[in-house]
C-alpha cells in the first residue's frame, strides 16, 4: 500500500519506519526541513531504540522517503495517517489548529483525484473531534462526503517513548475507529501481521479509549507513589508490597471492578478507606488519590438519586438491596442511601431482594437495619412482581440473576433505572430504559 504519514514526531517517525519495514511504500511529511532531510538520508530524526536501523533499511530499499509538501506526497495514497501534534490550549483544552491545517491540505489533495483514500487521525483528540471538527474541514477541502469521496477513521496509538518500535510490533491490539467499512478494510490491510488483535469500533469510541488509557496509566503511577509515601512512614518496603500486589492478576491487575456500574459498599472497602485516610492524617501525609475515592463513590450515589428525581415520578420500586448480588449483606449498601433519600423526600418506595429475609437477618446485619434503615421491613415485599406492579419507576441496583428479565415485565409508562448494567436495554419493549453511566 502507499501510505502518507503527516507529522514526523515520535508517533509519525515510528509509524513511518515500522510500516515501511512491512513492505508498504511510505512518504513522511513534516514542515521541518531538518526532520525531512534526516529521513531522506536514511537517518532517524528522533532517539528511539531500534528506529534508526529500520529507517536506514527502508530508505535503502526505496520504501521510505519524505517531503515538506503534503500535495507532493498524496498522489496514489491509499491511507493517510495524520500524526500532527495537539498541544494544550491556554484553558487546558486541545489546540486542533495544526491538525486542521494539515487536514485541509490533505482534503485539497484528494479533490478530483478519483482515488478512495482513507484519512486516518492518529493524533490524540477528544471524543467528537474527528466527526465534529475535522470531517467538515475535509469535506469542504475535498469537495465530497466522508465515506463516499474519501474514507475517515481514527486509529489511536499506544506507543511508549523508549519502547515505541517494540510496542508497534508487539501491541496487544490495534483499534480502528472507522466511519465506513471501506476505511476499516484499508486499515486492516495496512496492519495485517502486526499490532495484535484487530478491533473495529465507532470513531468516538476509539477517541475516548485513548484518554481512558492515559488517565488510567496516570492513576496507576499516582496510586503507586501514594502507597510508597505511606509505606515509608510505616517503615515498610513499598516495592515489596507492590510486587505482591501485582502478583494478583485476577482482582488487582485484571478486568475485575473495571466495568461501569453502581457504587461500592459493604463491610470492607468503605471502612478500610476511612482507616487509611485517618492513618495518613496522623502521619501528616497528603494522599489525594486515595483520599478522593470515597468522595467519588458518594458522587456516584448522588447521581443515582438525581437520575430517579429527573423522571418526575413519585412511586419507586427497588430491586436488589445488598451491596453485592447473591448475598444478604446490607451493611453500607449504597442503594440503601438512595432509598433513605427518596423516603426522606416523600417518595412511595417498595423494596425486594430475593436474598433478604428479615427473619434471617442477624448479628451486625440486623443492627445495621435497625439503626440505619428502620423503615426497610415495612416496605420489603417477598414477590418481585408486587414491587413492579406497584411502582412507576423500577430501580435495579445489583446484577442479580433474578433481575435480568425485568425489562420485559414493564408496562407502558413505567421507567427502568438500571444502576448495575444488569438489564439488556433491548428487552425493554415497553416503557423507558435509563442507565446510570451508559
ABEGO torsion letter per residue (X at the ends): XBBBBBEABAAAAAAAAAAAAAGBBBBBBBABAAAAAAAAAGBBABBBBGAAAAAAAAAAAGABBBBABAAAAABGBABBBBABBBBBBAAGBBBAAAAAAAAAAAAAAABGAGBBBBBBBABBBBBGAAAAAAAAAAAAAAGBBBGAABBBBBBBBBBBBGAAAAAAAABABBBBBBABAAAAAAAAAAABGBGEBBBBBBAAAAAAAAAAAAAAAAAAAAAAAAAAAAAAAAGBBAAAAAAAAAABAAAAABABGABBBBBBBEAAAAAAAAAAAAAAAAAGBBBAAAAAAAAAAAAAAAAAAAAAAAAGBABBBBBEABABBGBABABGBAAAAAAAAAAAAGBBBBBBBAABBAAABBEAAAAAAAAABAAAAAABBABAAAAAAABABBBBABABAAAAAAAAABBBGBBBBBAAGABBAAABABEBBBBAAX
